[in-house]
Amino acid sequence: MKTDNNLSNRAKFVRTLLTVGSVGVALLSYFASIYIIYGHSYPSLSLLINKDFLITCIFISIYWGTIEVWLGLNEVYRSRSYGYVVLYHVAENIIGVILLTFSLVFFGLANYGRDVIILFGLLSTFGSICIKLAFYTALKHFRRNGYNSTSIVFYCDREGESILNSITKHYEWGYQIKAIIGDQYITDIYKDIAPTYLDSEAKIEEILTQDVDEFVYARKYDSSKEILRFIDLCQDLGVTFRLYSQFLNRISANTQLRYFDTNAVITISNTPTNYFGLLVKRIFDILFASCVILCGLPFFILVALLIKLDSRGPIFFKQKRSGLKGKIFEVYKFRTMVTNAEELKAKLMSQNEMDGPAFKMTNDPRITRIGRFLRKSGIDEFPQFINVFLGDMSIVGPRPPLPNEVAEYERWQLRRLAMKPGITCLWQISPNRNSVSFDDWMRLDLEYIDNWKFTLDLVIILKTIRTMLRADGK
C-alpha cells in the first residue's frame, strides 16, 4: 500500500521554509531601512543592535510569521497565480506594518521615524514578492520538465470536461494524466492526451494499483453508492480521492460539515459564518476608520471650506439607508448636490440611466462644481468612516440602498442585506462600473457575500485606491 508520509513531511518542510523566508526578508528589510537612512550616523553596525531593535525584531518575526500562515502564503498550490502572490503579499505587509507601528507606540520602543517605517514596508513587500515569484517560477519550470509531478487517473463524462480541460492546458501545475476512463465521447476527444478506456470498474482498480497518486471522479451521478465504493477503493490502495461535481460548485460557498452526535450534515448558510474572521473585520474597521478620521481631519476641513464656498447649504449630506437585515440608519457624505436635490429627482426620473430601482444619470444637473470632483474621486464617501466607526457600516460591503429601492427588490436581491453595508465593494472597483446593469450590480454583491474572507476585503481596498486615483466615477 502507498503511503504519503514522505509527501506530508516534505510539504511541512516547504511551508516552514517559506514562513522562515518571509520572516527573514522582513527582518533584513527592517535593518536595511534603518541603515540606509541612519547608517552614516553610526561608526559601527553593532551600535544599531540595541535592546529596542531586538525587541522590534521579535515583533516582526511574530507578526510576519503569523500573517504568512493566516493568509496561506506558505502553502504551495499548483494552480496559484502570480497576481494572487503579489496582491496577498502587499496585504501581508500592510497588515504587518500597521501592527508593528501600533506596537512601537504602545510599548514605547525606539521609533526611527516615518521614513524608516515606509521604506521598511516597501523593501519587505518588494523582497517577499520577488522571492515568492522566483520560487513559483522555479516550481513551474521543474513541473513542466516532469519533476515534482502528480500522477492522476480521471473517471469522467461530460460533467467533468471543464476540470479535465483545465488540467490538460496547464502543464506547469505538474499533473500527469495516467489514464482517462469514461464514455465514448470522452475517450474519442481525449485519446491523444492520455491512454483512454471505456467505462470499466475492473479497469479502474487495475490502473490504480500502478503507482497512481490521485483518482478524480468527475461524472454525473444519481446515487452516492458508487462514490462510496470508489472512496473505499482509494483508501485501500492509498490513493487520494477527489470528487468534482456541478452540485459541489453550487454549494461550495459558505458550506460546512457539521455533526449531530456522530451524524454528518452538510450545512449551507447564505452569509459568512467565520466568526473569528468577522471579528477581525470589525476590529480592522474600527482601527482603519479611526486612522482615516484622525489623519484626514485637516483635509476634511479643506473640503468643507470648498463646499461652503461653492454653494449654499450644509457641508454634510444625511440620508436614511437600509443596512444589515434592513435596519434603517443615517449615512453621512460630503454634500455634492444642491439642497433641493431630492425634489428635483422626480423631474429627472425619465432620464435615469440605471435599470431597476436605483437612479444614475450622466451630467446630473443637481451636482455642484466641487461635488462633481468629489464624486469622480470618491472623496464624497469619506464621512462614511463615521458610520463605520459607529458600527452601521463596514469598510467593504454592499453599498447601502435607499429604503424605497429595497421595496422594489426581487426576492433574490434581498440577500444583499444579509451583510453589513460598506463604503466600497466589488461594483465600485469594476472597470466598467458606470455601465453595469442593476442586476449585475446585485450579482456582484452576492458574489462578495458568497466568497467573503478578510483577505478579499484587503484586495478590494487596494483596488479601490487605484480606482480613486483614476477618478472615473459619476
C-alpha positions in Angstrom: 0.0 0.0 0.0 1.3 3.5 -0.8 1.8 6.0 2.0 2.1 9.7 1.7 4.2 10.3 4.8 7.2 11.5 2.7 4.9 13.9 0.8 3.4 15.2 4.0 6.8 15.7 5.6 8.1 17.5 2.5 5.1 19.8 2.4 5.6 20.7 6.1 9.3 21.4 5.4 8.4 23.6 2.4 5.8 25.5 4.5 8.2 26.1 7.3 10.9 27.2 4.8 8.6 29.7 3.1 7.5 31.1 6.5 11.1 31.5 7.7 12.0 33.1 4.4 9.2 35.6 4.7 10.2 36.5 8.2 13.9 36.7 7.2 13.1 39.1 4.4 11.1 41.3 6.8 14.0 41.4 9.3 16.6 42.2 6.7 14.3 44.9 5.3 14.0 46.5 8.7 17.7 46.5 9.3 18.4 47.8 5.8 15.8 50.6 6.1 17.5 51.9 9.3 20.9 51.6 7.9 20.0 53.3 4.6 18.5 56.3 6.4 20.7 56.5 9.5 23.7 54.3 8.7 26.0 57.3 8.2 25.4 58.3 11.8 26.8 55.1 13.2 30.5 54.4 13.2 29.8 50.7 13.7 26.9 48.5 12.6 26.9 46.9 16.1 25.6 50.1 17.6 22.3 49.6 15.7 21.8 46.3 17.5 20.3 47.5 20.8 17.6 46.2 23.1 14.8 48.0 21.4 15.9 46.8 17.9 16.0 43.2 19.1 12.5 43.5 20.7 11.2 45.1 17.5 12.7 42.1 15.5 10.8 39.7 17.8 7.5 41.6 17.0 8.3 41.4 13.3 9.0 37.7 13.5 5.7 37.0 15.3 3.6 39.3 13.1 5.0 38.3 9.7 5.1 34.6 10.6 1.5 34.6 11.8 0.2 36.6 8.9 2.1 34.3 6.4 0.3 31.3 7.9 -3.1 33.1 8.3 -3.2 34.2 4.7 -2.0 30.8 3.5 1.1 32.3 1.8 3.3 29.5 3.0 1.0 26.9 1.2 2.2 25.7 -2.2 -0.7 25.4 -4.6 -0.1 24.0 -8.0 -2.6 26.4 -9.6 -1.8 29.6 -7.7 -1.5 32.7 -10.0 1.2 35.4 -9.9 -1.5 38.0 -9.3 -2.6 36.2 -6.1 1.0 36.2 -4.9 1.5 39.9 -5.5 -1.8 41.1 -4.0 -1.6 38.9 -0.9 2.0 39.9 -0.1 1.0 43.6 -0.4 -1.8 42.8 2.0 0.6 40.9 4.3 3.0 43.8 4.6 0.3 46.4 5.0 -1.2 44.5 8.0 2.3 43.8 9.4 3.4 47.5 9.2 0.2 48.6 10.9 0.6 46.1 13.7 4.3 47.0 14.1 3.6 50.7 14.2 1.0 50.2 17.0 3.4 48.0 18.9 6.2 50.6 18.7 4.0 53.3 20.0 2.2 51.1 22.7 5.4 49.7 24.1 7.5 52.9 23.8 10.2 51.3 21.7 12.8 53.2 19.7 11.0 54.8 16.8 13.2 55.7 13.9 10.5 57.8 12.3 8.0 57.6 9.5 10.7 57.4 6.7 12.1 54.1 8.2 8.6 52.5 8.5 7.7 53.4 4.9 11.0 52.3 3.5 10.8 49.1 5.6 7.3 48.3 4.2 8.4 48.9 0.6 11.5 46.8 0.9 9.7 44.0 2.7 6.9 43.9 0.2 9.3 44.0 -2.8 11.6 41.4 -1.3 8.9 38.9 -0.4 7.2 39.3 -3.8 10.5 38.7 -5.6 11.3 35.6 -3.6 7.9 34.0 -3.9 7.7 34.8 -7.7 11.1 33.2 -8.2 10.0 30.2 -6.1 6.9 29.7 -8.1 8.6 30.3 -11.4 11.2 27.6 -10.5 8.5 25.2 -9.4 6.6 25.7 -12.7 9.8 25.1 -14.7 10.6 21.9 -12.8 7.0 20.7 -13.3 7.0 21.4 -17.0 10.1 19.2 -17.2 8.4 16.3 -15.3 9.7 16.9 -11.8 7.5 17.3 -8.7 4.6 15.9 -10.7 1.5 14.1 -9.5 0.0 11.2 -11.5 -3.8 11.1 -11.7 -6.5 9.0 -13.2 -9.7 10.6 -14.4 -13.1 8.8 -14.3 -15.4 11.2 -16.1 -18.1 12.1 -18.6 -19.2 15.5 -20.0 -19.9 16.7 -16.5 -16.2 16.8 -15.7 -14.9 18.0 -19.0 -14.2 21.5 -17.7 -11.8 20.4 -14.9 -10.2 17.9 -17.3 -9.6 20.7 -19.8 -8.1 23.0 -17.1 -5.5 20.3 -16.1 -4.6 19.4 -19.7 -4.0 23.1 -20.5 -1.7 23.9 -17.5 1.3 21.6 -17.7 3.0 23.9 -15.1 0.6 22.6 -12.5 2.6 19.3 -12.6 -0.3 16.9 -13.1 0.4 13.9 -15.3 -2.7 12.1 -16.5 -2.0 8.4 -16.4 -5.4 7.3 -17.8 -8.8 8.6 -18.6 -11.8 6.3 -18.2 -15.2 7.4 -19.5 -17.9 7.1 -22.1 -17.4 7.0 -25.9 -17.4 10.8 -26.2 -14.6 11.3 -23.6 -12.4 8.5 -25.0 -12.7 9.9 -28.5 -12.0 13.5 -27.6 -9.0 12.8 -25.2 -7.4 9.8 -26.7 -4.3 11.8 -27.8 -3.7 13.2 -24.3 -3.6 10.0 -22.3 -4.5 6.3 -22.6 -8.3 6.1 -22.6 -10.6 3.3 -21.6 -14.3 2.8 -21.8 -16.2 2.7 -18.5 -15.0 -0.3 -16.5 -14.8 -0.6 -12.8 -12.4 -3.5 -13.1 -10.1 -1.5 -15.3 -10.1 1.4 -12.7 -8.9 -0.9 -9.9 -6.2 -2.4 -12.2 -4.9 1.1 -13.1 -5.0 2.4 -9.5 -2.5 -0.2 -8.4 0.1 1.1 -10.9 1.7 3.9 -9.0 -1.1 6.5 -9.1 -1.2 9.4 -6.7 -4.8 10.7 -7.2 -8.1 9.5 -8.6 -10.6 12.2 -9.8 -14.2 11.2 -10.0 -15.8 13.8 -12.3 -19.1 12.5 -13.7 -22.8 12.9 -13.2 -24.2 10.6 -10.5 -27.7 9.8 -9.1 -26.6 7.8 -6.1 -23.8 8.1 -3.5 -23.3 4.3 -3.5 -20.9 4.4 -6.5 -18.9 7.2 -5.0 -18.6 5.4 -1.6 -17.3 2.3 -3.5 -14.5 4.4 -5.1 -13.7 6.1 -1.8 -13.2 2.7 -0.2 -11.1 1.5 -3.1 -8.9 4.6 -2.9 -8.5 4.2 0.8 -7.5 0.6 0.4 -4.9 1.4 -2.2 -3.5 4.6 -0.5 -4.7 6.8 -3.4 -6.1 10.4 -2.9 -9.7 10.6 -3.9 -11.1 13.8 -5.5 -14.7 14.5 -6.3 -15.7 17.1 -8.9 -19.4 17.9 -9.3 -21.5 20.8 -10.6 -23.5 20.3 -7.5 -20.5 20.9 -5.3 -19.7 24.1 -7.3 -23.2 25.3 -6.5 -23.0 24.7 -2.7 -19.3 25.3 -2.2 -19.7 28.9 -0.9 -20.4 29.1 2.9 -20.8 25.3 3.2 -19.7 23.5 6.3 -19.7 19.9 7.6 -21.5 19.8 10.9 -22.3 16.9 13.2 -25.4 15.9 15.1 -23.9 13.4 17.5 -22.0 11.2 15.0 -24.2 12.1 12.0 -22.5 14.3 9.5 -24.7 17.0 7.9 -23.8 19.5 5.1 -24.9 22.9 6.2 -25.3 25.7 3.7 -25.6 29.3 5.0 -26.3 32.4 2.9 -23.9 34.6 4.9 -20.3 34.2 6.2 -20.1 32.2 9.4 -16.4 32.7 10.1 -17.0 34.4 13.4 -13.3 35.0 14.1 -12.8 36.5 10.6 -15.8 38.7 11.1 -14.4 39.8 14.5 -11.1 40.7 12.8 -13.1 42.5 10.1 -14.8 44.7 12.8 -11.5 45.4 14.6 -9.9 46.4 11.3 -12.9 48.6 10.5 -12.5 50.5 13.9 -8.7 50.9 13.5 -8.8 51.9 9.9 -11.7 54.3 10.4 -10.0 55.9 13.4 -6.8 56.4 11.4 -8.7 58.0 8.5 -10.8 60.3 10.7 -7.8 61.5 12.8 -5.2 61.7 10.0 -7.6 63.1 7.4 -9.1 65.8 9.6 -7.1 68.7 8.1 -8.1 67.5 4.6 -11.7 67.2 5.6 -11.7 70.8 6.8 -10.4 71.9 3.4 -13.1 70.0 1.6 -15.7 71.5 3.9 -14.5 75.0 3.1 -14.6 74.3 -0.7 -18.2 73.0 -0.3 -19.3 76.1 1.5 -17.6 78.4 -1.0 -19.1 76.6 -3.9 -22.8 76.6 -2.9 -25.2 77.3 -0.1 -26.2 74.5 2.2 -24.8 72.2 4.8 -21.4 70.6 4.5 -22.7 67.0 5.1 -25.5 65.2 3.4 -27.5 62.8 5.6 -29.8 60.2 4.2 -31.7 57.2 5.5 -30.4 54.0 4.1 -31.1 50.3 4.7 -28.3 48.4 6.5 -27.8 44.9 7.8 -31.1 42.9 7.8 -32.9 46.0 6.5 -32.1 48.1 9.6 -32.6 51.9 8.8 -29.7 54.2 9.7 -28.4 57.6 8.5 -25.5 57.6 6.2 -23.1 60.6 6.1 -21.5 62.0 2.9 -20.0 65.3 1.8 -22.8 67.2 0.1 -22.3 67.1 -3.7 -25.7 68.3 -4.8 -27.9 71.4 -4.4 -30.0 71.4 -1.3 -33.3 70.6 -3.1 -31.8 67.6 -5.0 -34.5 65.2 -3.8 -37.3 67.4 -5.0 -35.6 67.7 -8.5 -35.1 63.9 -8.7 -38.8 63.3 -9.5 -38.5 65.6 -12.6 -35.3 63.7 -13.8 -36.6 60.2 -13.4 -37.3 60.0 -17.2 -33.5 60.4 -17.8 -32.5 57.6 -15.4 -29.7 55.6 -17.0 -29.9 52.7 -14.5 -32.4 49.9 -14.9 -34.1 48.7 -11.7 -34.9 51.0 -8.7 -31.5 52.7 -8.5 -31.1 56.2 -10.1 -28.0 57.3 -12.0 -27.6 60.0 -14.6 -24.6 61.4 -16.6 -24.2 65.1 -16.2 -26.8 65.3 -13.4 -27.7 69.0 -13.2 -28.2 68.7 -9.4 -24.4 68.1 -8.8 -22.4 71.2 -7.8 -19.0 72.0 -9.3 -16.9 70.8 -6.3 -19.4 68.0 -6.0 -18.5 66.6 -9.4 -14.9 66.4 -8.4 -15.7 64.8 -5.1 -17.8 62.2 -6.8 -15.3 61.3 -9.5 -12.5 60.9 -6.9 -14.7 59.1 -4.3 -13.9 61.7 -1.7 -17.6 62.4 -1.0 -17.7 59.0 0.6 -15.1 59.8 3.3 -17.6 60.9 6.1 -19.0 57.3 5.9 -16.0 56.3 8.0 -18.0 57.8 10.9 -20.7 55.3 10.0 -18.0 52.6 10.1 -16.8 53.7 13.5 -20.3 53.7 14.8 -20.9 50.1 13.5 -23.6 50.8 11.0 -21.3 50.2 8.1 -18.0 48.4 7.2 -15.1 49.5 5.1 -16.0 46.8 2.5 -19.5 45.5 1.8 -22.6 46.0 -0.5 -23.4 49.7 -0.9 -26.3 50.8 1.4 -29.5 51.2 -0.6 -32.4 53.6 -0.1 -35.4 52.0 1.7 -37.7 52.8 -1.3 -35.2 50.9 -3.6 -35.3 47.9 -1.3 -39.1 47.9 -1.5 -38.8 47.2 -5.2 -36.2 44.4 -4.9 -36.9 41.0 -6.3 -36.7 38.2 -3.8 -33.2 37.0 -4.8 -31.8 40.6 -4.4 -32.8 40.9 -0.8 -29.9 38.7 0.3 -27.5 41.6 -0.3 -28.9 42.9 3.0 -27.6 39.9 4.8 -24.2 41.5 5.3 -23.3 44.9 6.8 -23.1 47.6 4.0 -19.8 49.1 3.1 -18.0 52.2 1.7 -16.6 50.2 -1.2 -17.5 46.9 -2.9 -16.8 44.8 -5.9 -19.1 47.0 -8.1 -17.0 50.1 -7.3 -13.7 48.5 -8.4 -15.3 47.1 -11.6 -13.6 48.7 -14.7 -17.0 49.3 -16.3 -18.9 50.2 -13.1 -20.6 53.2 -14.8 -22.3 50.9 -17.3 -23.0 47.8 -15.1 -26.7 46.9 -15.1 -28.6 46.8 -11.8 -29.0 43.0 -11.9 -25.3 42.6 -12.5 -24.6 45.0 -9.6 -26.7 42.9 -7.3 -24.9 39.7 -8.5 -21.5 41.3 -7.7 -22.7 42.0 -4.2 -24.0 38.4 -3.8 -20.7 37.1 -5.2 -18.9 39.1 -2.5 -21.1 37.7 0.3 -20.7 34.1 -1.0 -16.9 34.3 -1.3 -16.2 36.6 1.6 -13.0 36.3 3.6 -10.9 39.1 5.2 -8.2 38.9 2.6 -10.8 39.6 -0.1 -11.6 42.9 1.8 -7.9 43.8 1.6 -7.7 43.2 -2.1 -10.9 45.3 -2.7 -9.4 48.2 -0.5 -6.2 48.1 -2.6 -8.1 48.2 -5.9 -10.4 51.0 -4.5 -7.3 53.2 -4.0 -6.4 52.5 -7.7 -10.0 53.4 -8.7 -9.9 56.7 -6.8 -6.6 57.7 -8.5 -8.3 57.1 -11.9 -11.2 59.4 -10.8 -13.6 57.8 -13.3 -16.7 57.8 -11.1 -20.0 59.6 -11.7 
